Amino acid sequence: LLGALDGFSDAEKLAVDEMPELERYVLTLLGALDVELREAAEAFELNRYLRRLTDFANEDLSAFFFDIRKDSLYCDAPDDVKRRAYRT
């Protein structure tokens, strides 16, 4: 998936309010994760920090978001909103 970001430029970025609902949902999850990780780090709860980060990467990103959007990345036109939001 990282290879699919080759050639990405600021001109391709989408504002959050222009993104499809799925991308906005994942950004909301990411915001909640940020709060949880900061709390765990401040409390020096490294096990909680790593567990939550790993769960997010495996469940929310890999098993959910990437699974749904990977076809958009490879099949949709370069100017398609879903593809641009995914790359943003």
C-alpha positions as CSV (number, residue, x, y, z in Angstrom):
1,L,0.0,0.0,0.0
2,L,2.8,2.4,0.7
3,G,4.0,2.0,-2.9
4,A,0.6,3.3,-4.0
5,L,1.5,6.7,-2.5
6,D,4.2,7.2,-5.0
7,G,3.7,10.5,-6.8
8,F,1.3,11.9,-4.1
9,S,1.2,15.7,-4.1
10,D,-0.6,18.4,-2.1
11,A,-2.8,19.1,-5.1
12,E,-4.4,15.6,-4.6
13,K,-5.3,16.2,-1.0
14,L,-9.0,16.4,0.0
15,A,-10.4,18.4,2.9
16,V,-12.0,16.3,5.6
17,D,-15.5,17.6,4.7
18,E,-15.0,16.5,1.1
19,M,-14.1,13.0,2.1
20,P,-16.5,10.0,1.9
21,E,-18.1,9.0,5.2
22,L,-15.8,6.0,5.6
23,E,-12.7,8.1,5.6
24,R,-14.3,10.6,8.0
25,Y,-15.2,7.7,10.3
26,V,-11.6,6.3,10.3
27,L,-10.3,9.8,11.1
28,T,-12.7,9.9,14.1
29,L,-11.3,6.6,15.3
30,L,-7.8,7.9,14.9
31,G,-8.7,11.0,17.0
32,A,-10.0,8.8,19.7
33,L,-6.9,6.6,19.5
34,D,-4.7,9.7,19.9
35,V,-6.4,10.5,23.1
36,E,-6.1,7.0,24.4
37,L,-2.4,6.7,23.5
38,R,-1.5,10.0,25.1
39,E,-3.3,9.0,28.3
40,A,-1.4,5.6,28.3
41,A,1.9,7.3,27.6
42,E,1.4,9.9,30.4
43,A,0.6,7.1,32.8
44,F,3.6,5.0,31.5
45,E,1.2,2.2,30.7
46,L,3.3,0.9,27.8
47,N,1.4,-2.4,27.6
48,R,-1.9,-0.6,27.2
49,Y,-0.3,1.8,24.6
50,L,1.1,-1.0,22.5
51,R,-2.0,-3.2,22.7
52,R,-4.3,-0.3,21.6
53,L,-2.0,0.7,18.8
54,T,-1.7,-2.9,17.6
55,D,-5.5,-3.4,17.8
56,F,-6.1,-0.3,15.8
57,A,-3.6,-1.3,13.1
58,N,-4.9,-4.9,12.8
59,E,-8.6,-4.4,13.3
60,D,-9.7,-0.9,12.3
61,L,-7.2,-0.3,9.6
62,S,-6.2,-3.7,8.1
63,A,-9.3,-5.8,8.6
64,F,-11.8,-3.0,8.1
65,F,-10.7,0.1,6.3
66,F,-7.9,-1.2,4.0
67,D,-10.0,-4.2,3.1
68,I,-12.9,-2.0,1.9
69,R,-10.8,0.7,0.1
70,K,-8.0,-1.3,-1.5
71,D,-9.9,-1.8,-4.7
72,S,-10.5,2.0,-5.0
73,L,-6.8,2.5,-4.8
74,Y,-6.0,0.1,-7.7
75,C,-9.2,0.3,-9.8
76,D,-10.6,3.8,-9.6
77,A,-9.5,6.8,-11.7
78,P,-6.8,8.9,-10.3
79,D,-9.2,11.8,-9.8
80,D,-11.9,9.8,-8.1
81,V,-12.9,11.2,-4.8
82,K,-12.7,7.8,-2.9
83,R,-9.2,7.2,-4.3
84,R,-8.0,10.7,-3.5
85,A,-9.5,10.5,0.0
86,Y,-7.7,7.2,0.6
87,R,-4.4,8.6,-0.5
88,T,-4.9,11.7,1.6
